[in-house]
Amino acid sequence: MTFNKFLGFLDILKTSTKIMSKNGKLVAMVTSIYLIISNLFFFLNISTIKPIISDFVTKATELPYLDPQGPFYYQVLDTIQKDVKTLLRVELAFILAFFITSMFVQVAIILLTGISYKDEKIFPKDLITRVLQALTRLFITCFHITLMKVGFLIFGFMALIFLTVMIPMHKIVLAVTIWVLVILVSILFLYFSIVWVLSLVVSVLEECSGLEALGKAERLVKGKKLEGFLVFLLPTLLSFVFFQLSTKMNVVEQSELTRAILEFFLTSCMCLLGIFVFQAYTVLYFECKRNHGEEIELQGSVEYGRISLDEDLP
């Protein structure tokens, strides 16, 4: 049974890479725009916050050596406060811009994967229309998922605090216990992420959002949770590898050009992994529908009608 599940996971990966050629030009266009904008945001962000952080560090280093009663002390303190406010405003602007861009791309990739799975074609104008129609549903579901993630992380943090403060343990036993708890919390987070990501796909392809989409995703994924877990685990592990490479890259001294090329490469890889997750989960969505004996329907256009599951699917 477990081997069959693994074969199902491999089949999802294979299908995800094959079907996108049916709308290859649009997929390439959406992916290219996303990579360009993401890297542009990244480099603009770095170039904007570098002087702010540099000024903040300089002033913060000077502050302990100044006379607290002197006028210069309050000038430096005021500059530090302004730097912090500016940094927060800049970061918030970039986060919002990247979030909005990511939402557009997520909807476009899910729709393109769904249409390609049906062996259909779509024109750019129709794609933009359907993306705009699905954005509100995706945003509502993202909001609910964010609340759940925050609640989950607070629960995990409170559990760690309870272990370290309330339960007296030997240092080694406490360290091992904390690591075990962190691993368990991480596995549970990945497990819940199966439903969270699938609910985003449901929000785009069906007329539902929020808790309704989450409930439908939970029902659909029954019997396919292992495949969904593996589909999410693989990009997560690769993301961790890229993060480690990025961390080590910052330690090693390199020329500005070499650093920029490596940062562009790593940022692009992270973006491509994100796109792949939504491609694979869209395929998983259709596989879950088939597994439950449901008809496949794409919302948003009369030309994409229902088809019977008795027909051959890719």
Number of C-alpha atoms within 10 A of each C-alpha: 6 9 8 10 17 14 13 18 21 15 14 22 19 12 17 23 13 13 21 22 14 19 18 14 12 20 18 13 12 17 19 14 13 21 19 13 16 21 18 13 16 17 14 12 16 12 11 14 17 12 12 17 15 12 15 21 14 13 19 15 11 13 18 10 9 14 11 12 8 9 10 13 18 15 13 18 17 13 16 21 13 14 21 15 12 14 18 13 12 14 16 12 13 16 14 11 14 16 12 14 15 18 18 18 21 24 26 26 25 25 26 26 27 25 20 22 20 20 14 14 13 16 9 11 9 11 17 13 12 19 23 13 15 24 19 15 21 26 17 18 26 20 12 15 21 13 11 14 16 11 12 16 15 12 13 18 13 12 15 17 13 11 15 16 9 9 10 10 13 9 10 9 11 15 13 12 16 17 13 12 16 16 12 13 18 14 14 12 15 18 18 17 18 24 25 24 21 24 31 30 29 26 27 30 25 16 14 20 25 19 14 15 26 23 14 17 23 17 13 25 23 14 13 18 19 18 24 28 18 18 22 21 18 12 17 17 11 14 18 12 12 17 15 11 14 16 11 10 14 11 8 9 9 11 8 9 9 11 16 13 11 15 19 18 13 18 19 19 16 20 17 16 17 17 19 19 23 26 27 23 28 28 24 28 24 20 20 22 17 17 15 14 12 14 13 19 17 19 17 20 10 8 10 16 12 12 14 13 14 9 7 7 13 10
